[in-house]
Amino acid sequence: MLYKLDKGYNVEVEVYLVSKKMLRRLDILEGHPEWYRRREIPIVIEEIDTAIKAWVYFGPNEYDNLTYYERY
């Protein structure tokens, strides 16, 4: 995903409850902040029609400027 306010589409995500230690390990796995960037955003859990805040990893915005062939 790319972080662009008011643009794009809704996406389905999986939500996990993790400890601070596990979040640091996930940061390493995702390359935060050098590659993917973690941001806390509101998400809606449809089953209970409730919004919560969750950490989500976003790709770097410059990745969006590459053509399809430069990506693969």
Predicted model as a PDB file, atoms N, CA, C, CB and O in Angstrom, pLDDT in the B-factor column:
MODEL        1                                                                  
ATOM      1  N   MET A   1       0.833  -1.168   0.000  1.00 82.00           N  
ATOM      2  CA  MET A   1       0.000   0.000   0.000  1.00 82.00           C  
ATOM      3  C   MET A   1       0.886   1.241   0.000  1.00 82.00           C  
ATOM      4  CB  MET A   1      -0.952  -0.008   1.206  1.00 82.00           C  
ATOM      5  O   MET A   1       2.023   1.230   0.471  1.00 82.00           O  
ATOM      6  N   LEU A   2       0.317   2.306  -0.546  1.00 80.00           N  
ATOM      7  CA  LEU A   2       0.984   3.598  -0.526  1.00 80.00           C  
ATOM      8  C   LEU A   2       0.186   4.550   0.339  1.00 80.00           C  
ATOM      9  CB  LEU A   2       1.153   4.163  -1.952  1.00 80.00           C  
ATOM     10  O   LEU A   2      -1.038   4.446   0.413  1.00 80.00           O  
ATOM     11  N   TYR A   3       0.867   5.475   0.992  1.00 80.00           N  
ATOM     12  CA  TYR A   3       0.202   6.421   1.882  1.00 80.00           C  
ATOM     13  C   TYR A   3      -0.146   7.671   1.096  1.00 80.00           C  
ATOM     14  CB  TYR A   3       1.093   6.767   3.105  1.00 80.00           C  
ATOM     15  O   TYR A   3       0.705   8.533   0.878  1.00 80.00           O  
ATOM     16  N   LYS A   4      -1.400   7.769   0.671  1.00 77.00           N  
ATOM     17  CA  LYS A   4      -1.888   8.934  -0.061  1.00 77.00           C  
ATOM     18  C   LYS A   4      -3.275   9.251   0.464  1.00 77.00           C  
ATOM     19  CB  LYS A   4      -1.908   8.683  -1.612  1.00 77.00           C  
ATOM     20  O   LYS A   4      -4.217   8.488   0.251  1.00 77.00           O  
ATOM     21  N   LEU A   5      -3.397  10.372   1.148  1.00 75.00           N  
ATOM     22  CA  LEU A   5      -4.679  10.738   1.746  1.00 75.00           C  
ATOM     23  C   LEU A   5      -5.743  10.962   0.683  1.00 75.00           C  
ATOM     24  CB  LEU A   5      -4.527  11.990   2.600  1.00 75.00           C  
ATOM     25  O   LEU A   5      -5.499  11.588  -0.348  1.00 75.00           O  
ATOM     26  N   ASP A   6      -6.926  10.436   0.959  1.00 78.00           N  
ATOM     27  CA  ASP A   6      -8.105  10.624   0.101  1.00 78.00           C  
ATOM     28  C   ASP A   6      -7.930  10.095  -1.309  1.00 78.00           C  
ATOM     29  CB  ASP A   6      -8.452  12.072   0.032  1.00 78.00           C  
ATOM     30  O   ASP A   6      -8.599  10.573  -2.226  1.00 78.00           O  
ATOM     31  N   LYS A   7      -7.050   9.124  -1.511  1.00 79.00           N  
ATOM     32  CA  LYS A   7      -6.867   8.502  -2.820  1.00 79.00           C  
ATOM     33  C   LYS A   7      -6.805   7.003  -2.630  1.00 79.00           C  
ATOM     34  CB  LYS A   7      -5.585   9.027  -3.530  1.00 79.00           C  
ATOM     35  O   LYS A   7      -6.400   6.513  -1.576  1.00 79.00           O  
ATOM     36  N   GLY A   8      -7.212   6.279  -3.661  1.00 80.00           N  
ATOM     37  CA  GLY A   8      -7.063   4.840  -3.633  1.00 80.00           C  
ATOM     38  C   GLY A   8      -8.343   4.107  -3.313  1.00 80.00           C  
ATOM     39  O   GLY A   8      -9.443   4.619  -3.524  1.00 80.00           O  
ATOM     40  N   TYR A   9      -8.187   2.909  -2.803  1.00 84.00           N  
ATOM     41  CA  TYR A   9      -9.291   2.001  -2.569  1.00 84.00           C  
ATOM     42  C   TYR A   9      -9.214   1.440  -1.157  1.00 84.00           C  
ATOM     43  CB  TYR A   9      -9.289   0.871  -3.600  1.00 84.00           C  
ATOM     44  O   TYR A   9      -8.149   1.433  -0.540  1.00 84.00           O  
ATOM     45  N   ASN A  10     -10.334   0.976  -0.657  1.00 83.00           N  
ATOM     46  CA  ASN A  10     -10.325   0.253   0.615  1.00 83.00           C  
ATOM     47  C   ASN A  10      -9.666  -1.096   0.390  1.00 83.00           C  
ATOM     48  CB  ASN A  10     -11.771   0.082   1.187  1.00 83.00           C  
ATOM     49  O   ASN A  10      -9.841  -1.721  -0.657  1.00 83.00           O  
ATOM     50  N   VAL A  11      -8.919  -1.530   1.364  1.00 86.00           N  
ATOM     51  CA  VAL A  11      -8.274  -2.838   1.284  1.00 86.00           C  
ATOM     52  C   VAL A  11      -8.610  -3.625   2.528  1.00 86.00           C  
ATOM     53  CB  VAL A  11      -6.741  -2.703   1.118  1.00 86.00           C  
ATOM     54  O   VAL A  11      -8.850  -3.059   3.595  1.00 86.00           O  
ATOM     55  N   GLU A  12      -8.625  -4.943   2.381  1.00 88.00           N  
ATOM     56  CA  GLU A  12      -8.824  -5.815   3.534  1.00 88.00           C  
ATOM     57  C   GLU A  12      -7.484  -6.087   4.176  1.00 88.00           C  
ATOM     58  CB  GLU A  12      -9.519  -7.137   3.131  1.00 88.00           C  
ATOM     59  O   GLU A  12      -6.503  -6.357   3.484  1.00 88.00           O  
ATOM     60  N   VAL A  13      -7.437  -6.019   5.493  1.00 87.00           N  
ATOM     61  CA  VAL A  13      -6.205  -6.303   6.219  1.00 87.00           C  
ATOM     62  C   VAL A  13      -6.498  -7.292   7.334  1.00 87.00           C  
ATOM     63  CB  VAL A  13      -5.580  -5.007   6.786  1.00 87.00           C  
ATOM     64  O   VAL A  13      -7.645  -7.463   7.748  1.00 87.00           O  
ATOM     65  N   GLU A  14      -5.462  -7.928   7.804  1.00 90.00           N  
ATOM     66  CA  GLU A  14      -5.574  -8.769   8.988  1.00 90.00           C  
ATOM     67  C   GLU A  14      -5.035  -7.974  10.163  1.00 90.00           C  
ATOM     68  CB  GLU A  14      -4.804 -10.125   8.813  1.00 90.00           C  
ATOM     69  O   GLU A  14      -4.038  -7.264  10.031  1.00 90.00           O  
ATOM     70  N   VAL A  15      -5.686  -8.087  11.308  1.00 92.00           N  
ATOM     71  CA  VAL A  15      -5.297  -7.324  12.488  1.00 92.00           C  
ATOM     72  C   VAL A  15      -4.812  -8.300  13.552  1.00 92.00           C  
ATOM     73  CB  VAL A  15      -6.483  -6.456  13.021  1.00 92.00           C  
ATOM     74  O   VAL A  15      -5.472  -9.295  13.849  1.00 92.00           O  
ATOM     75  N   TYR A  16      -3.639  -7.997  14.125  1.00 94.00           N  
ATOM     76  CA  TYR A  16      -3.055  -8.829  15.163  1.00 94.00           C  
ATOM     77  C   TYR A  16      -2.721  -7.974  16.373  1.00 94.00           C  
ATOM     78  CB  TYR A  16      -1.799  -9.555  14.646  1.00 94.00           C  
ATOM     79  O   TYR A  16      -2.344  -6.810  16.231  1.00 94.00           O  
ATOM     80  N   LEU A  17      -2.853  -8.530  17.527  1.00 95.00           N  
ATOM     81  CA  LEU A  17      -2.406  -7.881  18.754  1.00 95.00           C  
ATOM     82  C   LEU A  17      -0.998  -8.399  19.031  1.00 95.00           C  
ATOM     83  CB  LEU A  17      -3.387  -8.168  19.968  1.00 95.00           C  
ATOM     84  O   LEU A  17      -0.799  -9.596  19.234  1.00 95.00           O  
ATOM     85  N   VAL A  18      -0.016  -7.484  19.037  1.00 97.00           N  
ATOM     86  CA  VAL A  18       1.374  -7.889  19.251  1.00 97.00           C  
ATOM     87  C   VAL A  18       1.990  -7.040  20.356  1.00 97.00           C  
ATOM     88  CB  VAL A  18       2.197  -7.759  17.942  1.00 97.00           C  
ATOM     89  O   VAL A  18       1.538  -5.929  20.633  1.00 97.00           O  
ATOM     90  N   SER A  19       3.014  -7.577  20.970  1.00 97.00           N  
ATOM     91  CA  SER A  19       3.739  -6.854  22.015  1.00 97.00           C  
ATOM     92  C   SER A  19       4.672  -5.823  21.379  1.00 97.00           C  
ATOM     93  CB  SER A  19       4.543  -7.839  22.910  1.00 97.00           C  
ATOM     94  O   SER A  19       4.903  -5.850  20.170  1.00 97.00           O  
ATOM     95  N   LYS A  20       5.203  -4.916  22.196  1.00 97.00           N  
ATOM     96  CA  LYS A  20       6.167  -3.936  21.696  1.00 97.00           C  
ATOM     97  C   LYS A  20       7.414  -4.629  21.155  1.00 97.00           C  
ATOM     98  CB  LYS A  20       6.551  -2.946  22.805  1.00 97.00           C  
ATOM     99  O   LYS A  20       7.996  -4.194  20.162  1.00 97.00           O  
ATOM    100  N   LYS A  21       7.816  -5.706  21.817  1.00 98.00           N  
ATOM    101  CA  LYS A  21       8.988  -6.459  21.358  1.00 98.00           C  
ATOM    102  C   LYS A  21       8.728  -7.054  19.970  1.00 98.00           C  
ATOM    103  CB  LYS A  21       9.344  -7.581  22.367  1.00 98.00           C  
ATOM    104  O   LYS A  21       9.591  -6.994  19.095  1.00 98.00           O  
ATOM    105  N   MET A  22       7.552  -7.619  19.776  1.00 98.00           N  
ATOM    106  CA  MET A  22       7.222  -8.198  18.478  1.00 98.00           C  
ATOM    107  C   MET A  22       7.107  -7.110  17.408  1.00 98.00           C  
ATOM    108  CB  MET A  22       5.913  -8.997  18.567  1.00 98.00           C  
ATOM    109  O   MET A  22       7.495  -7.329  16.261  1.00 98.00           O  
ATOM    110  N   LEU A  23       6.580  -5.946  17.772  1.00 97.00           N  
ATOM    111  CA  LEU A  23       6.472  -4.845  16.818  1.00 97.00           C  
ATOM    112  C   LEU A  23       7.861  -4.410  16.354  1.00 97.00           C  
ATOM    113  CB  LEU A  23       5.716  -3.653  17.445  1.00 97.00           C  
ATOM    114  O   LEU A  23       8.051  -4.113  15.174  1.00 97.00           O  
ATOM    115  N   ARG A  24       8.824  -4.370  17.255  1.00 97.00           N  
ATOM    116  CA  ARG A  24      10.207  -4.040  16.867  1.00 97.00           C  
ATOM    117  C   ARG A  24      10.764  -5.093  15.910  1.00 97.00           C  
ATOM    118  CB  ARG A  24      11.113  -3.929  18.120  1.00 97.00           C  
ATOM    119  O   ARG A  24      11.479  -4.760  14.965  1.00 97.00           O  
ATOM    120  N   ARG A  25      10.441  -6.346  16.151  1.00 98.00           N  
ATOM    121  CA  ARG A  25      10.909  -7.425  15.265  1.00 98.00           C  
ATOM    122  C   ARG A  25      10.251  -7.316  13.894  1.00 98.00           C  
ATOM    123  CB  ARG A  25      10.612  -8.810  15.885  1.00 98.00           C  
ATOM    124  O   ARG A  25      10.893  -7.559  12.872  1.00 98.00           O  
ATOM    125  N   LEU A  26       8.966  -6.950  13.876  1.00 97.00           N  
ATOM    126  CA  LEU A  26       8.275  -6.746  12.601  1.00 97.00           C  
ATOM    127  C   LEU A  26       8.868  -5.560  11.840  1.00 97.00           C  
ATOM    128  CB  LEU A  26       6.770  -6.524  12.836  1.00 97.00           C  
ATOM    129  O   LEU A  26       8.962  -5.591  10.613  1.00 97.00           O  
ATOM    130  N   ASP A  27       9.267  -4.516  12.570  1.00 97.00           N  
ATOM    131  CA  ASP A  27       9.930  -3.375  11.934  1.00 97.00           C  
ATOM    132  C   ASP A  27      11.187  -3.817  11.196  1.00 97.00           C  
ATOM    133  CB  ASP A  27      10.280  -2.307  12.979  1.00 97.00           C  
ATOM    134  O   ASP A  27      11.447  -3.379  10.076  1.00 97.00           O  
ATOM    135  N   ILE A  28      11.957  -4.680  11.828  1.00 97.00           N  
ATOM    136  CA  ILE A  28      13.166  -5.199  11.186  1.00 97.00           C  
ATOM    137  C   ILE A  28      12.801  -6.004   9.949  1.00 97.00           C  
ATOM    138  CB  ILE A  28      13.978  -6.068  12.168  1.00 97.00           C  
ATOM    139  O   ILE A  28      13.415  -5.839   8.895  1.00 97.00           O  
ATOM    140  N   LEU A  29      11.813  -6.866  10.070  1.00 96.00           N  
ATOM    141  CA  LEU A  29      11.374  -7.687   8.940  1.00 96.00           C  
ATOM    142  C   LEU A  29      10.901  -6.827   7.772  1.00 96.00           C  
ATOM    143  CB  LEU A  29      10.256  -8.630   9.376  1.00 96.00           C  
ATOM    144  O   LEU A  29      11.210  -7.124   6.618  1.00 96.00           O  
ATOM    145  N   GLU A  30      10.162  -5.775   8.062  1.00 94.00           N  
ATOM    146  CA  GLU A  30       9.596  -4.911   7.017  1.00 94.00           C  
ATOM    147  C   GLU A  30      10.555  -3.809   6.569  1.00 94.00           C  
ATOM    148  CB  GLU A  30       8.311  -4.285   7.513  1.00 94.00           C  
ATOM    149  O   GLU A  30      10.244  -3.061   5.642  1.00 94.00           O  
ATOM    150  N   GLY A  31      11.711  -3.702   7.213  1.00 94.00           N  
ATOM    151  CA  GLY A  31      12.690  -2.696   6.823  1.00 94.00           C  
ATOM    152  C   GLY A  31      12.297  -1.282   7.226  1.00 94.00           C  
ATOM    153  O   GLY A  31      12.697  -0.315   6.577  1.00 94.00           O  
ATOM    154  N   HIS A  32      11.521  -1.160   8.287  1.00 93.00           N  
ATOM    155  CA  HIS A  32      11.095   0.161   8.766  1.00 93.00           C  
ATOM    156  C   HIS A  32      12.246   0.837   9.483  1.00 93.00           C  
ATOM    157  CB  HIS A  32       9.869   0.047   9.704  1.00 93.00           C  
ATOM    158  O   HIS A  32      12.872   0.181  10.315  1.00 93.00           O  
ATOM    159  N   PRO A  33      12.569   2.065   9.237  1.00 89.00           N  
ATOM    160  CA  PRO A  33      11.919   3.016   8.332  1.00 89.00           C  
ATOM    161  C   PRO A  33      12.637   3.192   7.000  1.00 89.00           C  
ATOM    162  CB  PRO A  33      11.806   4.345   9.002  1.00 89.00           C  
ATOM    163  O   PRO A  33      12.267   4.064   6.214  1.00 89.00           O  
ATOM    164  N   GLU A  34      13.666   2.374   6.730  1.00 88.00           N  
ATOM    165  CA  GLU A  34      14.444   2.552   5.501  1.00 88.00           C  
ATOM    166  C   GLU A  34      13.650   2.200   4.247  1.00 88.00           C  
ATOM    167  CB  GLU A  34      15.698   1.707   5.558  1.00 88.00           C  
ATOM    168  O   GLU A  34      13.831   2.843   3.213  1.00 88.00           O  
ATOM    169  N   TRP A  35      12.786   1.207   4.309  1.00 88.00           N  
ATOM    170  CA  TRP A  35      12.018   0.821   3.117  1.00 88.00           C  
ATOM    171  C   TRP A  35      10.533   1.036   3.384  1.00 88.00           C  
ATOM    172  CB  TRP A  35      12.296  -0.664   2.727  1.00 88.00           C  
ATOM    173  O   TRP A  35       9.983   2.074   3.015  1.00 88.00           O  
ATOM    174  N   TYR A  36       9.885   0.077   4.013  1.00 91.00           N  
ATOM    175  CA  TYR A  36       8.482   0.291   4.382  1.00 91.00           C  
ATOM    176  C   TYR A  36       8.428   1.214   5.594  1.00 91.00           C  
ATOM    177  CB  TYR A  36       7.762  -1.065   4.685  1.00 91.00           C  
ATOM    178  O   TYR A  36       9.329   1.229   6.432  1.00 91.00           O  
ATOM    179  N   ARG A  37       7.343   1.984   5.660  1.00 91.00           N  
ATOM    180  CA  ARG A  37       7.188   2.911   6.773  1.00 91.00           C  
ATOM    181  C   ARG A  37       5.915   2.585   7.548  1.00 91.00           C  
ATOM    182  CB  ARG A  37       7.157   4.370   6.269  1.00 91.00           C  
ATOM    183  O   ARG A  37       4.838   2.435   6.971  1.00 91.00           O  
ATOM    184  N   ARG A  38       6.060   2.480   8.840  1.00 94.00           N  
ATOM    185  CA  ARG A  38       4.929   2.118   9.695  1.00 94.00           C  
ATOM    186  C   ARG A  38       4.219   3.389  10.144  1.00 94.00           C  
ATOM    187  CB  ARG A  38       5.398   1.282  10.925  1.00 94.00           C  
ATOM    188  O   ARG A  38       4.841   4.329  10.639  1.00 94.00           O  
ATOM    189  N   ARG A  39       2.891   3.396   9.959  1.00 93.00           N  
ATOM    190  CA  ARG A  39       2.059   4.520  10.396  1.00 93.00           C  
ATOM    191  C   ARG A  39       0.855   3.980  11.139  1.00 93.00           C  
ATOM    192  CB  ARG A  39       1.612   5.397   9.190  1.00 93.00           C  
ATOM    193  O   ARG A  39       0.341   2.906  10.827  1.00 93.00           O  
ATOM    194  N   GLU A  40       0.414   4.739  12.124  1.00 94.00           N  
ATOM    195  CA  GLU A  40      -0.796   4.372  12.848  1.00 94.00           C  
ATOM    196  C   GLU A  40      -1.972   5.085  12.178  1.00 94.00           C  
ATOM    197  CB  GLU A  40      -0.690   4.747  14.377  1.00 94.00           C  
ATOM    198  O   GLU A  40      -1.990   6.310  12.064  1.00 94.00           O  
ATOM    199  N   ILE A  41      -2.950   4.294  11.739  1.00 91.00           N  
ATOM    200  CA  ILE A  41      -4.101   4.857  11.040  1.00 91.00           C  
ATOM    201  C   ILE A  41      -5.386   4.256  11.605  1.00 91.00           C  
ATOM    202  CB  ILE A  41      -4.000   4.598   9.513  1.00 91.00           C  
ATOM    203  O   ILE A  41      -5.353   3.188  12.215  1.00 91.00           O  
ATOM    204  N   PRO A  42      -6.514   4.932  11.407  1.00 92.00           N  
ATOM    205  CA  PRO A  42      -7.784   4.341  11.828  1.00 92.00           C  
ATOM    206  C   PRO A  42      -8.224   3.288  10.810  1.00 92.00           C  
ATOM    207  CB  PRO A  42      -8.877   5.437  11.990  1.00 92.00           C  
ATOM    208  O   PRO A  42      -8.130   3.502   9.601  1.00 92.00           O  
ATOM    209  N   ILE A  43      -8.694   2.171  11.303  1.00 92.00           N  
ATOM    210  CA  ILE A  43      -9.267   1.136  10.437  1.00 92.00           C  
ATOM    211  C   ILE A  43     -10.636   0.768  10.994  1.00 92.00           C  
ATOM    212  CB  ILE A  43      -8.330  -0.129  10.348  1.00 92.00           C  
ATOM    213  O   ILE A  43     -10.903   0.950  12.182  1.00 92.00           O  
ATOM    214  N   VAL A  44     -11.498   0.252  10.130  1.00 92.00           N  
ATOM    215  CA  VAL A  44     -12.850  -0.125  10.546  1.00 92.00           C  
ATOM    216  C   VAL A  44     -12.957  -1.638  10.571  1.00 92.00           C  
ATOM    217  CB  VAL A  44     -13.923   0.485   9.601  1.00 92.00           C  
ATOM    218  O   VAL A  44     -12.639  -2.312   9.591  1.00 92.00           O  
ATOM    219  N   ILE A  45     -13.404  -2.161  11.692  1.00 89.00           N  
ATOM    220  CA  ILE A  45     -13.678  -3.594  11.805  1.00 89.00           C  
ATOM    221  C   ILE A  45     -15.161  -3.769  11.499  1.00 89.00           C  
ATOM    222  CB  ILE A  45     -13.298  -4.167  13.245  1.00 89.00           C  
ATOM    223  O   ILE A  45     -16.022  -3.448  12.318  1.00 89.00           O  
ATOM    224  N   GLU A  46     -15.441  -4.282  10.307  1.00 87.00           N  
ATOM    225  CA  GLU A  46     -16.823  -4.333   9.821  1.00 87.00           C  
ATOM    226  C   GLU A  46     -17.739  -5.200  10.675  1.00 87.00           C  
ATOM    227  CB  GLU A  46     -16.843  -4.840   8.410  1.00 87.00           C  
ATOM    228  O   GLU A  46     -18.912  -4.871  10.856  1.00 87.00           O  
ATOM    229  N   GLU A  47     -17.215  -6.305  11.203  1.00 89.00           N  
ATOM    230  CA  GLU A  47     -18.061  -7.218  11.964  1.00 89.00           C  
ATOM    231  C   GLU A  47     -18.714  -6.552  13.173  1.00 89.00           C  
ATOM    232  CB  GLU A  47     -17.249  -8.403  12.418  1.00 89.00           C  
ATOM    233  O   GLU A  47     -19.819  -6.916  13.575  1.00 89.00           O  
ATOM    234  N   ILE A  48     -18.017  -5.574  13.743  1.00 89.00           N  
ATOM    235  CA  ILE A  48     -18.586  -4.888  14.901  1.00 89.00           C  
ATOM    236  C   ILE A  48     -18.811  -3.396  14.630  1.00 89.00           C  
ATOM    237  CB  ILE A  48     -17.672  -5.064  16.112  1.00 89.00           C  
ATOM    238  O   ILE A  48     -19.144  -2.634  15.538  1.00 89.00           O  
ATOM    239  N   ASP A  49     -18.625  -2.990  13.367  1.00 89.00           N  
ATOM    240  CA  ASP A  49     -18.849  -1.613  12.930  1.00 89.00           C  
ATOM    241  C   ASP A  49     -18.169  -0.614  13.864  1.00 89.00           C  
ATOM    242  CB  ASP A  49     -20.347  -1.320  12.853  1.00 89.00           C  
ATOM    243  O   ASP A  49     -18.785   0.337  14.345  1.00 89.00           O  
ATOM    244  N   THR A  50     -16.884  -0.858  14.103  1.00 91.00           N  
ATOM    245  CA  THR A  50     -16.114  -0.031  15.025  1.00 91.00           C  
ATOM    246  C   THR A  50     -14.783   0.348  14.377  1.00 91.00           C  
ATOM    247  CB  THR A  50     -15.879  -0.772  16.369  1.00 91.00           C  
ATOM    248  O   THR A  50     -14.160  -0.466  13.696  1.00 91.00           O  
ATOM    249  N   ALA A  51     -14.354   1.594  14.596  1.00 92.00           N  
ATOM    250  CA  ALA A  51     -13.044   2.035  14.118  1.00 92.00           C  
ATOM    251  C   ALA A  51     -12.040   1.939  15.255  1.00 92.00           C  
ATOM    252  CB  ALA A  51     -13.109   3.484  13.563  1.00 92.00           C  
ATOM    253  O   ALA A  51     -12.344   2.290  16.395  1.00 92.00           O  
ATOM    254  N   ILE A  52     -10.844   1.464  14.939  1.00 94.00           N  
ATOM    255  CA  ILE A  52      -9.742   1.406  15.900  1.00 94.00           C  
ATOM    256  C   ILE A  52      -8.503   1.966  15.208  1.00 94.00           C  
ATOM    257  CB  ILE A  52      -9.496  -0.067  16.420  1.00 94.00           C  
ATOM    258  O   ILE A  52      -8.497   2.152  13.991  1.00 94.00           O  
ATOM    259  N   LYS A  53      -7.470   2.229  15.973  1.00 95.00           N  
ATOM    260  CA  LYS A  53      -6.192   2.614  15.386  1.00 95.00           C  
ATOM    261  C   LYS A  53      -5.302   1.383  15.329  1.00 95.00           C  
ATOM    262  CB  LYS A  53      -5.514   3.761  16.200  1.00 95.00           C  
ATOM    263  O   LYS A  53      -5.254   0.577  16.258  1.00 95.00           O  
ATOM    264  N   ALA A  54      -4.597   1.265  14.206  1.00 95.00           N  
ATOM    265  CA  ALA A  54      -3.700   0.123  14.036  1.00 95.00           C  
ATOM    266  C   ALA A  54      -2.466   0.576  13.268  1.00 95.00           C  
ATOM    267  CB  ALA A  54      -4.413  -1.049  13.296  1.00 95.00           C  
ATOM    268  O   ALA A  54      -2.521   1.513  12.472  1.00 95.00           O  
ATOM    269  N   TRP A  55      -1.354  -0.105  13.519  1.00 96.00           N  
ATOM    270  CA  TRP A  55      -0.128   0.165  12.777  1.00 96.00           C  
ATOM    271  C   TRP A  55      -0.192  -0.561  11.444  1.00 96.00           C  
ATOM    272  CB  TRP A  55       1.128  -0.268  13.584  1.00 96.00           C  
ATOM    273  O   TRP A  55      -0.557  -1.735  11.382  1.00 96.00           O  
ATOM    274  N   VAL A  56       0.167   0.147  10.377  1.00 94.00           N  
ATOM    275  CA  VAL A  56       0.158  -0.417   9.025  1.00 94.00           C  
ATOM    276  C   VAL A  56       1.473  -0.030   8.352  1.00 94.00           C  
ATOM    277  CB  VAL A  56      -1.084   0.093   8.191  1.00 94.00           C  
ATOM    278  O   VAL A  56       1.958   1.087   8.528  1.00 94.00           O  
ATOM    279  N   TYR A  57       2.045  -0.952   7.585  1.00 94.00           N  
ATOM    280  CA  TYR A  57       3.273  -0.670   6.846  1.00 94.00           C  
ATOM    281  C   TYR A  57       2.915  -0.212   5.438  1.00 94.00           C  
ATOM    282  CB  TYR A  57       4.198  -1.919   6.801  1.00 94.00           C  
ATOM    283  O   TYR A  57       2.133  -0.854   4.736  1.00 94.00           O  
ATOM    284  N   PHE A  58       3.503   0.908   5.043  1.00 91.00           N  
ATOM    285  CA  PHE A  58       3.282   1.462   3.707  1.00 91.00           C  
ATOM    286  C   PHE A  58       4.579   1.440   2.928  1.00 91.00           C  
ATOM    287  CB  PHE A  58       2.724   2.899   3.784  1.00 91.00           C  
ATOM    288  O   PHE A  58       5.658   1.634   3.487  1.00 91.00           O  
ATOM    289  N   GLY A  59       4.464   1.203   1.633  1.00 86.00           N  
ATOM    290  CA  GLY A  59       5.625   1.278   0.757  1.00 86.00           C  
ATOM    291  C   GLY A  59       6.056   2.717   0.593  1.00 86.00           C  
ATOM    292  O   GLY A  59       5.271   3.632   0.842  1.00 86.00           O  
ATOM    293  N   PRO A  60       7.303   2.932   0.176  1.00 79.00           N  
ATOM    294  CA  PRO A  60       7.773   4.305  -0.007  1.00 79.00           C  
ATOM    295  C   PRO A  60       7.012   4.982  -1.141  1.00 79.00           C  
ATOM    296  CB  PRO A  60       9.285   4.327  -0.292  1.00 79.00           C  
ATOM    297  O   PRO A  60       6.726   4.348  -2.157  1.00 79.00           O  
ATOM    298  N   ASN A  61       6.682   6.260  -0.980  1.00 67.00           N  
ATOM    299  CA  ASN A  61       5.912   6.967  -1.992  1.00 67.00           C  
ATOM    300  C   ASN A  61       6.627   7.043  -3.331  1.00 67.00           C  
ATOM    301  CB  ASN A  61       5.595   8.351  -1.515  1.00 67.00           C  
ATOM    302  O   ASN A  61       5.968   7.086  -4.370  1.00 67.00           O  
ATOM    303  N   GLU A  62       7.947   7.061  -3.338  1.00 61.00           N  
ATOM    304  CA  GLU A  62       8.654   7.124  -4.615  1.00 61.00           C  
ATOM    305  C   GLU A  62       8.418   5.860  -5.441  1.00 61.00           C  
ATOM    306  CB  GLU A  62      10.154   7.327  -4.382  1.00 61.00           C  
ATOM    307  O   GLU A  62       8.569   5.889  -6.663  1.00 61.00           O  
ATOM    308  N   TYR A  63       8.050   4.752  -4.795  1.00 58.00           N  
ATOM    309  CA  TYR A  63       7.747   3.514  -5.513  1.00 58.00           C  
ATOM    310  C   TYR A  63       6.565   3.716  -6.445  1.00 58.00           C  
ATOM    311  CB  TYR A  63       7.457   2.372  -4.528  1.00 58.00           C  
ATOM    312  O   TYR A  63       6.511   3.096  -7.507  1.00 58.00           O  
ATOM    313  N   ASP A  64       5.627   4.559  -6.079  1.00 56.00           N  
ATOM    314  CA  ASP A  64       4.445   4.818  -6.891  1.00 56.00           C  
ATOM    315  C   ASP A  64       4.806   5.508  -8.202  1.00 56.00           C  
ATOM    316  CB  ASP A  64       3.448   5.667  -6.115  1.00 56.00           C  
ATOM    317  O   ASP A  64       4.038   5.429  -9.160  1.00 56.00           O  
ATOM    318  N   ASN A  65       5.941   6.175  -8.271  1.00 55.00           N  
ATOM    319  CA  ASN A  65       6.326   6.904  -9.470  1.00 55.00           C  
ATOM    320  C   ASN A  65       7.026   6.035 -10.507  1.00 55.00           C  
ATOM    321  CB  ASN A  65       7.213   8.044  -9.099  1.00 55.00           C  
ATOM    322  O   ASN A  65       7.296   6.494 -11.617  1.00 55.00           O  
ATOM    323  N   LEU A  66       7.320   4.797 -10.162  1.00 49.00           N  
ATOM    324  CA  LEU A  66       7.973   3.898 -11.111  1.00 49.00           C  
ATOM    325  C   LEU A  66       6.959   3.328 -12.088  1.00 49.00           C  
ATOM    326  CB  LEU A  66       8.695   2.763 -10.373  1.00 49.00           C  
ATOM    327  O   LEU A  66       5.797   3.125 -11.738  1.00 49.00           O  
ATOM    328  N   THR A  67       7.394   3.074 -13.295  1.00 49.00           N  
ATOM    329  CA  THR A  67       6.511   2.410 -14.255  1.00 49.00           C  
ATOM    330  C   THR A  67       6.417   0.935 -13.891  1.00 49.00           C  
ATOM    331  CB  THR A  67       7.026   2.589 -15.720  1.00 49.00           C  
ATOM    332  O   THR A  67       7.201   0.437 -13.083  1.00 49.00           O  
ATOM    333  N   TYR A  68       5.474   0.254 -14.477  1.00 43.00           N  
ATOM    334  CA  TYR A  68       5.279  -1.172 -14.213  1.00 43.00           C  
ATOM    335  C   TYR A  68       6.557  -1.955 -14.476  1.00 43.00           C  
ATOM    336  CB  TYR A  68       4.138  -1.725 -15.072  1.00 43.00           C  
ATOM    337  O   TYR A  68       6.924  -2.823 -13.684  1.00 43.00           O  
ATOM    338  N   TYR A  69       7.235  -1.663 -15.571  1.00 44.00           N  
ATOM    339  CA  TYR A  69       8.412  -2.432 -15.951  1.00 44.00           C  
ATOM    340  C   TYR A  69       9.608  -2.140 -15.062  1.00 44.00           C  
ATOM    341  CB  TYR A  69       8.768  -2.152 -17.385  1.00 44.00           C  
ATOM    342  O   TYR A  69      10.485  -2.992 -14.919  1.00 44.00           O  
ATOM    343  N   GLU A  70       9.668  -0.965 -14.464  1.00 51.00           N  
ATOM    344  CA  GLU A  70      10.761  -0.669 -13.544  1.00 51.00           C  
ATOM    345  C   GLU A  70      10.572  -1.406 -12.228  1.00 51.00           C  
ATOM    346  CB  GLU A  70      10.863   0.837 -13.296  1.00 51.00           C  
ATOM    347  O   GLU A  70      11.540  -1.634 -11.502  1.00 51.00           O  
ATOM    348  N   ARG A  71       9.345  -1.778 -11.914  1.00 47.00           N  
ATOM    349  CA  ARG A  71       9.071  -2.479 -10.660  1.00 47.00           C  
ATOM    350  C   ARG A  71       9.461  -3.942 -10.730  1.00 47.00           C  
ATOM    351  CB  ARG A  71       7.607  -2.359 -10.301  1.00 47.00           C  
ATOM    352  O   ARG A  71       9.846  -4.516  -9.712  1.00 47.00           O  
ATOM    353  N   TYR A  72       9.373  -4.569 -11.902  1.00 45.00           N  
ATOM    354  CA  TYR A  72       9.546  -6.023 -11.995  1.00 45.00           C  
ATOM    355  C   TYR A  72      10.700  -6.411 -12.866  1.00 45.00           C  
ATOM    356  CB  TYR A  72       8.302  -6.665 -12.516  1.00 45.00           C  
ATOM    357  O   TYR A  72      10.970  -7.599 -13.040  1.00 45.00           O  
TER     358      TYR A  72                                                      
ENDMDL                                                                          
END                                                                             
